[in-house]
């Protein structure tokens, strides 16, 4: 039903209804946008006032000194951004590839134990992420001994169960007749995957890419656990270096946060078309 559909009752009731809906939507929009607005406005503050406890909606003056302070504060400021880019991009690509492969196998290839294995994956998805941190830390640090490396940052997120589930649900809606025709033409499973499944799955792959990149880029706890030198920290962990026991370099920290948000905005708007289509994946059948 459209928001402004004709109301069968009195015109006054229609205006009240639409007015309430508009007010609620505006409040939700403001609540969503306000943290971003506050972050950007605070980043234009003076670094000299960074340690002040007086937070305002508008800086006393607009200056780019806080951005310069962010990059000059540490020799590793650029390295933090590079580390985040390497980790998030690698995790994104690996998830799109491996999760789509697994999704294709679970949805279109019949093999013994498929249902049981997929059920086990779904059960694993229900386990809270925080519960697995201790055994995962012991595995990475004590057994594999790869702490403070790119491998430690990347390996735990190479593929996620959620992305496998998302790919499986989408690829299950692809007509099997198309695959049968490809098999008649002599295509093997990998040719079907690369030439048919991937082109038809651009929507869900874009959704997976956006969500995975954002999750990996914004992750703080795991990089904080497995890195012990500043040169291997990601941007989210690096921002904590602007906070001390008695003061906080607030404006430069907000400048760094603003810079760290740019890649996510670029990725989202570049894949916005596919993302908006993908939010309805699985909502309609038939």
Beta strands, then each sheet from edge to edge (+ up, - down):
end
